Amino acid sequence: MQKIPKLLRLGLIRHRNDDSDARRKVFELTNEGVVQLAKFEQCAALIRTAYDGLFAEVGDIRQFVDRAVDALNEKPLGKRIHDQGRGQ
């Protein structure tokens, strides 16, 4: 809801009162909002494709990060450094 005033100011959405419920406001995209949404969707598709290519090249980074987090939760970095200093 915090973004709505900015979207209104930018002319990307408009609001109207709901005829059947006076407590409710209906928000809808303006023509410019539709244009900007289409551009956003194109950019999002390009980003998804770029990430898909990256993951195909180097593997799923998210799985790597998840495994690293799990390993660090199991044995924190401080403990790993301490153990190395003790020759373990």
N, C-alpha and C positions, 0 to 999 in steps of 0.2 A: 504494500500500500504506500510505502514511502516514495516509490518511483512515479506514482500516478500524477502528482502535481507537475513534475518535470515533463512527462510525456504530454500532458495537456498544454503546457507552455510551448513545447516544441511543435505542437500541432499534429502529433502522431496519433492521438486518440481524442475522442470527444465523449461527453457523457450526456445522458438524458435521464429524467426520472422515469421509473417504471409506472406505467398507467395502472397496473393492478395492485401495486404495493408501494405506497408513498415513502416507506422507509428505505426502499432499495433504489440504487442508481445503476444504470446500465452503461457500461463503457464499450465503445466500439472503435475500430481503427478508422482513421481518416484515409483518404486516397493516398496522401503522403505516407501514412503509416503502413499501408499495404506495400508501397514501393520500397520503403526501408526494410520491412520484414522480408521481402523477397531478396533484397541484397544481403541481409543477415543470413538467410537460409543458404544462399550461394556460398558465402564465406564459410559457414559452418560445414558445408559439404566438402569444400576444398581442404579445410583443416582436418576433417575426419579422414579423407583420402590420404593426406600427408602422414598422419599418424599410422594409418593402416600400412603404408609403405615402410615407415620406420620400424614398426613392430615386425613386419615380415623380414626386414633386414637384420635386426638385432635381437629379436625375440620380444616377448611381452614384458615390457619394463615394469608394468604394474605388478606382475607376478614376482619379478625380481625384488622390487621394493617390499612387497608383502613378506617374502621370505627373509629379507634382511631385517625387517622390523621384528618378525617372530624370533629370529636368531638373537637379536639384541635384547629382546625381552627375556629370553631364556638365559642369556649371559651378556650383561651390559659391557660396553666398550671399556669402561674403567677396569672391570674384572679381567677382561682379555689382556689389557696392557699390564696389569699387575701380575697376571700369570706368566706373561712373556718375560717379565723382569726376573721372575723366579725360576725361569727355565722350564716351565711346564707347557 
